[in-house]
C-alpha cells in the first residue's frame, strides 16, 4: 500500500481550484447523472444459518477484547466516563443527542432493494457497520431498510439483510447484543478496526459463512473523525482504503472540522491529554470534500449520491467501487421521489 507523505503539506489531497465545498458540489451534480447507468452482479451464495460459526465469531471477538482472559460479572468493574470523555467516540448514550431518525429521514427505505434487486443469488444482503456504538443506529437502519415498524418482526428478515456491527468498546457491544431485537439479523462484535490482524480474522470468518469475500454495503456513520484524531492523516487514508476494499457500496457520514475542534476542547476542559495528532493534521477544512477526494482519487470509488445533511450539518455520501460496473440500473424515479419527499438532496451552489 502506498504511504502518504507526512508533514504540513498535503500533496495527495490538494484542494480543488474550485474550493473544497464547490468541488464537492460539482461531484454531487455529476454523481446525479451517473446514478442510473449499469447494474450490480453479485457473487452466488446461499444463506447459511450456522449458529456454531456465529458463536465462534463472537468468542473470537470476546477474546480480542479481553486479551484471552474472560472475567466474571462480579469481577468486572462498572465503567464511569465523564461527559465528553470518549476519546474514540464511544459515548455511552450517543443516540440521545444524535438520534437515528435524523439519518433515516434522508435515506430512502427502498435504497437497498434498488441497489440489490431480489433474487436467490443476492440474498442476504451483507452489511458492515463500523463504529456501531450500542447498536441503536444499527437496529434503526435494519428496520428502516426492511420497512419494519416498532415491535414488528419478520421471520425472513435475516435472509433478506444481515449486518455485522463492530465497535472498539466491549461494554457498548455487550449492551447492543443484549438489547438487539433482531439477533438473527445483526451480529455485534468487539473490534479495533485499525488492528489489521484481528480485522482480517473476524471479518473473513463472518464472510466465509455466506461464501463471500466482500460486503455488499458498508456504513461509516460519524466515525472518520475519531480514526483521524487517533491515527493521524495516514490512519484516515488507510482506514478508507480498508473500507473501500471490503465493500461494494459505502455510506459515509463525515464529521465536519468544527467537530474536531469541539472534541479537542472537551478533553482539555476535563484536564485530559489532547489527541496526539490534532495539531499536526494536514487533512483539514471541508472534511466531506477531503473524504470524497480520498475515496475517489486514491481508492477506486465513485460518488453515487449525496443524500443531504442532518440538522447537525453532517453529509450522507454514498460511494460504490468502480469495479462494480455491471450494476443493476437505479430507476430515475427513485431519485425524483426522494427529492419530492425531501429525503434526497443534492448540494447546489
C-alpha positions, 0 to 999 in steps of 0.5 A: 500500500502506498504511504502518504507523505507526512508533514504540513503539506498535503500533496495527495489531497490538494484542494480543488481550484474550485474550493473544497465545498464547490468541488464537492458540489460539482461531484454531487451534480455529476454523481446525479447523472451517473446514478442510473447507468449499469447494474450490480452482479453479485457473487452466488451464495446461499444463506447459511444459518450456522449458529456454531460459526456465529458463536465462534465469531463472537468468542473470537471477538470476546477474546480480542477484547479481553486479551484471552482472559474472560472475567466474571460479572462480579469481577468486572468493574462498572465503567464511569466516563465523564461527559465528553470523555470518549476519546474514540467516540464511544459515548455511552448514550450517543443516540440521545443527542444524535438520534437515528431518525435524523439519518433515516429521514434522508435515506430512502427505505427502498435504497437497498432493494434498488441497489440489490434487486431480489433474487436467490443469488443476492440474498442476504444482503451483507452489511458492515457497520463500523463504529456501531456504538450500542447498536441503536443506529444499527437496529434503526437502519435494519428496520428502516431498510426492511420497512419494519415498524416498532415491535414488528418482526419478520421471520425472513428478515435475516435472509433478506439483510444481515449486518455485522456491527463492530465497535472498539468498546466491549461494554457498548457491544455487550449492551447492543447484543443484549438489547438487539431485537433482531439477533438473527439479523445483526451480529455485534462484535468487539473490534479495533478496526485499525488492528489489521490482524484481528480485522482480517480474522473476524471479518473473513470468518463472518464472510466465509459463512455466506461464501463471500469475500466482500460486503455488499454495503458498508456504513461509516456513520460519524466515525472518520473523525475519531480514526483521524484524531487517533491515527493521524492523516495516514490512519484516515487514508488507510482506514478508507482504503480498508473500507473501500476494499471490503465493500461494494457500496459505502455510506459515509457520514463525515464529521465536519472540522468544527467537530474536531475542534469541539472534541479537542476542547472537551478533553482539555476542559476535563484536564485530559491529554489532547489527541496526539495528532490534532495539531499536526493534521494536514487533512483539514477544512471541508472534511466531506470534500477531503473524504470524497477526494480520498475515496475517489482519487486514491481508492477506486470509488465513485460518488453515487449520491449525496443524500443531504445533511442532518440538522447537525450539518453532517453529509450522507455520501454514498460511494460504490467501487468502480469495479462494480460496473455491471450494476443493476440500473437505479430507476430515475424515479427513485431519485425524483421521489426522494427529492419530492419527499425531501429525503434526497438532496443534492448540494447546489451552489 
